[in-house]
Amino acid sequence: MSLDDDIDILARQERMLCFPSFDADTAWELGTQLRELAQERGVSVAIEVELYGLTVFSCYMPGTNPDHADWIRRKRNVVQRFRRSSYAMGLQLKQKNTTLEAQQGLPERDYATHGGCFPIRLVGSDCIGTLAVSGLPQRDDHAIVVEVLAGYLDQPLADLALPPRPQ
């Protein structure tokens, strides 16, 4: 799989993982599912769901720290500004051999183009919020979010998952 293949899969994820409706109860269900999946896998992550500018779910599992909150903030800023997943933005910039700071003047201290934050969209609508995870390698942060979204929205994960990268 090439960088171009990954970017195509990320675009498909963003097209397919849209909600018919979304509210605070949906945020709670998704956040809880993410926490349970992380627990099952024996990993600690920070989780945040933001909707219309308000944090509607937040969880910091044992083993996380304030740095995870800052990573979430920085990833969320990317998604809010560009309406794309933070990982998709990072791979697109990598493909162009540039950074947000070089391209847009946006400082790394406020914008992180690392995997883990995904746009919440309603079918036929724009981004209304974000779902973010921090605590794993960036591809894994992104993958766990997509896995939970695909399950919640009854989308086949096999059609949406990025292939694992060789270690």
PETATA-V929721 format. One record per run of one state. SS is the DSSP state (a for helix, b for strand, c for the rest). FROM is the first residue (numbers start at 0). TO is the last residue. If there is no record, write none. Layout:
ss	from	to
SS	FROM	TO
SS	FROM	TO
//
This chain:
ss	from	to
c	0	1
a	2	15
c	16	17
b	18	18
c	19	22
a	23	40
c	41	44
b	45	50
c	51	52
b	53	59
c	60	64
a	65	81
c	82	84
a	85	94
c	95	98
a	99	103
c	104	115
b	116	121
c	122	125
b	126	133
c	134	136
a	137	151
c	152	155
a	156	159
c	160	166
//
